[in-house]
């Protein structure tokens, strides 16, 4: 049996791997300097420059380190939670589109969307935030994606429908199974999830969708809380994740019974949360 300490090291390593998702935000690891907008149309370049300027940097959120994600290799190993293939049921496609945390929704985000009618992504950047407190094992991905405003509104409507649908409480993407999909209140707010077709949140933008889900990851369970905020034509995706380690939890309990201190493995009821401070800081820069 693995020791509790070794299991936590493994768990933290897996969370770090979840953080290395595909992104168009460029390379680098400190998030302090903005990359130059990529080549493309004048509008696309302007959108990319705007998002780079708005992206979070170290020092923007007290208690968090900000990094740019590594680029995914050809095998896709840096985004192990994303899965491959189409979502089943098809109505859950909007949820499947966001499984690569921070990578941003792209063409095909909506269920049954066709290339000719799919929303066109103008630009995207992403960042990874980790707490500087060793006890905080939540990793939060923040992705900013620019669309035409009408497209952004349609994407939010599709995502809201999928996140509140009983049909999508459990769904598959290829060989990956996702469970426990439930709507959540917006971070730091008391509004009831799923009550309005377009809930207005004066702090977080024009509209917001929040939900949670989980999926098996070897002997662990990866748990995620996702909040997507629309501000005009820009979608801000906040994806907080941690790992539930059943064996580590049992070892912690045994240590406590023996009068020793456990290593603090996240318990089953300690779901990750999107920190309101991160949402406020990011939307304040948009």
Secondary structure, 3 states (H helix, E strand, C coil): CCCHHHHHHHHHHHHHHHHCCCCCCCCCCCCCCCCCCCCCCHHHHHHHHHHHHHCCCCCCCCCEEEECCCCCCCCCHHHCCCCCCCEECHHHHHHHHCCCCCCCCCCCCCCCCCCCCCCCCCEEEEEEEEECCCCCCCEEEEEEEECCHHHHHHHHHHHHHHHHCHHHCCEEECCEEEEEEEECCCCCCCCCCCCCCCCCECCCECEEEEEEEEEEECCEEEEEEEEEEEECCEEEEEEEEEEECHHHHHHHHHHHHCCCCCCCCCCCCCCCCCCHHHHHHHHHHC
